[in-house]
């Protein structure tokens, strides 16, 4: 998932980009205002049986959110999303499964 690529793709409506607030358990992530967060409600992952399933994810920039832990929350558009797990982290972007 590439935040810049996703936000420039035409015809894609499964995601939306906007500002968010990150709240984490670590002191460095306890409250981070105005992060860029890309919400994707149809991100496809393979489960342990190699069966594809769609999950909701939020992608954040690692330079804005240096650490993410299960149970952290992301407030976006008036809704709180809880981090379930990190699905990808390439050092620039982190893709978080949320609920």
C-alpha positions in Angstrom: 0.0 0.0 0.0 1.5 3.3 -1.0 -0.2 6.4 0.4 0.9 8.6 -2.5 0.0 6.0 -5.1 -3.4 5.3 -3.5 -4.4 8.9 -3.3 -3.6 9.5 -7.0 -5.3 6.4 -8.4 -8.4 7.2 -10.4 -11.7 5.4 -9.9 -10.7 4.0 -6.5 -13.4 4.5 -3.9 -12.6 1.9 -1.3 -10.3 4.3 0.5 -10.3 7.8 1.7 -7.5 10.1 3.0 -7.7 12.6 5.8 -6.3 14.0 8.9 -6.4 11.9 12.1 -5.2 11.8 15.7 -3.1 8.8 16.9 -3.3 7.7 20.5 -0.8 5.1 21.6 0.4 3.4 24.8 4.1 4.5 24.3 5.1 8.0 25.5 6.2 9.0 22.0 2.8 8.1 20.5 0.6 9.0 23.4 -1.1 11.8 21.4 -0.1 12.8 17.9 -2.3 15.4 16.2 -2.8 15.9 12.5 -1.3 12.8 10.9 -2.1 11.6 7.4 -4.3 8.5 7.5 -5.5 6.5 4.5 -8.6 4.4 5.3 -9.1 1.3 3.1 -12.2 -0.8 3.8 -11.4 -3.6 1.3 -7.7 -4.4 1.8 -7.1 -8.1 1.0 -5.0 -10.4 3.1 -4.5 -14.2 3.2 -5.4 -16.0 6.4 -3.5 -19.0 7.8 -5.3 -21.3 5.4 -4.3 -19.1 2.4 -7.9 -17.9 2.0 -8.3 -14.3 1.0 -10.3 -12.1 3.2 -11.0 -8.4 3.2 -10.1 -6.3 6.2 -10.3 -2.6 7.1 -6.9 -0.9 7.4 -5.4 2.5 8.0 -2.1 3.4 6.5 0.1 5.9 8.4 3.5 7.5 7.7 6.2 6.1 9.9 7.8 9.6 10.2 4.6 10.8 11.8 3.8 7.7 13.9 7.2 6.1 14.9 5.6 3.1 16.7 2.3 1.3 16.6 1.0 -1.3 19.0 -2.1 -3.5 19.2 -4.8 -1.6 21.1 -3.7 1.9 20.0 -6.5 4.1 18.6 -6.8 6.3 15.6 -9.5 9.0 15.6 -10.6 9.8 12.1 -13.7 11.6 10.9 -15.3 11.4 14.3 -14.8 7.7 14.7 -12.2 5.8 16.8 -10.5 2.8 15.2 -8.6 0.3 17.3 -5.4 -1.2 16.0 -5.5 -5.0 15.8 -2.2 -5.7 14.1 0.5 -4.3 11.8 0.2 -5.9 8.3 3.0 -4.1 6.5 5.8 -1.8 7.5 8.4 -0.8 4.8 10.0 1.9 7.0 8.1 4.7 5.3 4.4 3.5 5.6 2.8 1.2 8.1 -0.5 -0.6 7.2 -2.5 -1.3 10.3 -5.5 -3.6 10.5 -8.2 -1.8 12.5 -11.7 -2.4 13.8 
